[in-house]
Amino acid sequence: MGFQIKNILVAKDLSQDSARVIRYALELACKFHAQVHVLHVMPTVDPSVLNMVALTMGADKLAQLNATNEAELAAQTKEQLHKIITQEAELIEEEVKHPPLVEVHHGDPAPMILSVADRLDVDMIVLGSHSKGKLHYAFLGSVAEKILRKSHRTVVIVPPQKP
């Protein structure tokens, strides 16, 4: 019985290395004839900040503004990701058999990525790595590190490109 990959989840922010990480997943998908799911998780605003703004402008107005802005940002993010996917698919030698599916959610990135991976029952999670140094990770942790520790799925970390 051989190793099969049918579904790949690419969890990506919109940093400079996003395109490389997406291309890596697309190339893997071509080799295994897999479906790629591209996920972007938009972080939520800190509750203490929301409370302060709600006191100033009113909770109802804030909720309405927040819902409108979240929907607009999600649509813009999906559009941006589709552009990146199209550009990267053109650079691959093989034809991408299954068009990548894009999802944009709001929330805490690591739990959201794990939740979407479970819902989609993916075989592999592909993440980019931000090289921020050992001190940063010692105190703040990283999404990639949390995914590696908590996931029971194959996780591939694509390192940042050297300058």
N, C-alpha and C positions, 0 to 999 in steps of 0.2 A: 504494500500500500504506500503510495507516494504522498509527498507533502503537497497539500492543496491550499490555495488562497482564493476565496470566492468574493470576500468583501473586505475592503480596506478603508479605514477611517483616517482621514488626514485632519488633524486638529491644528489650526493655524491662526496666528494673529496676522496682521497686515504689515509686518516688518519687511525689511529689504530681502531677507532670505525666504520669504513666503513662496516666491516663484520656484526656487530650487527645490524646496520640500514638496511642493505640489508636483513638479516634474518627476521627482524621484518616485512618488506614489503612482503617477501615471505610467511610468516605465515598468514598474512592478506589475501593475494591472495588465499591461500589454503582454507581458511574459506569461502571466497566469490566467489571462482572460477574465479578470476580476472586475467587480464593480467598485468604483471609488466614490466615497462619500466625503465631501469637504465640509468641515465644521469650523465655524468661528463663534467663539463665546465672548459676548460683550460684557464686561464687568458691570455690576450694579453699583450705584452710587452709595456711599457709606450712609447708613441710617441716621447717624447724628447730623450729617449735612442736610439730608432730606428734612429732618425735623426742624432745623433752623430755617430753611427756606419755606417750609409749610407755615411756620409761624408768621413769616413776613408776608407771603402772598396768599395764604389760605390753602387748606388741604385739598379742597375740591379743584381749584385752579391748578395746583401743582400736579395732582393726579391726571388731569386732562392733558396738561402740557407734557408730562412724562410719557403718557401713552402715545401721544402724537409723535414726539421726538424719537421714542424707541422704534416705532414702526418705520419712520423715515430713515433712521440710521440703519435698521436691518435691511431695508430695500437697497439703500446705497451700498452697503457692505456686500450684499449678494451680487449686485451689479459689478462691483470691483473684483470680486472673486471669480465671476464668470469671465471677465476680461483676462485675468491672470491665467485661468485654465485654458482659454482659447489660445493665448500666446504660447503657453508651454506645450500644449498638444501639437502645435505646428512644428515645434523643434524636435519632436520625437520621430525616430525613423519609422516605427510601426504605427499603424492606424489604431486609434483608441476605439475599441469595439463598443464599449458602453459609455455613453456620455456621463461624466461625473454629476452626482447629485449634490446640491449645496443646501446647507442648513445654517441658520444664524439664530442663536439663542442668547438670552441674558442670564447671568448668574455667575457663580463661582466656577472658574474654568475647570479645575481638576474633577470635582464631582460631576459637573455637567458632561465632560468628555467621557467619563466612565459610564454615566447613565445612558448616553447616546450609543456608546459602544455596545452596551448590553441590549438596548432596544433593537439595534440593527443586527445584533449577533455577528459582529465583525470578527475576522480571523486575525487581523493585524491593525495596530494603531501606529501611525507614522506622525512623529512630532519633530519640530525644529528645536534646536538648542540655542539659547542665548548665552554667549560666553561672557558672563559677568564677574567671574572670579570666585575664588573659594570663600572669601569673607561674606559675600552677598548670600550665597547658598547656606552658609552656616547659620545665619540669622533669619533669613526670610524664607528659605526653601524655594523650590521652583515647581512649576506645573509638571514639567517632565519628570522630575524626581518623585513627585507624588503619584503620578501615573505609573511609573516603574514599580513603586512599592505596593500599590493597591490593586493593580490589574492582574488578572489571571490569563490575559491574552498576550500574544507576541507584541512587543513594543520596539519600534525602530526609532532611534534618535539620529536625526541628520544634523551633523555639526555645522556651525556657521562657516561660511566661505572665508578663507584667509585673504586678508587685504593685499 
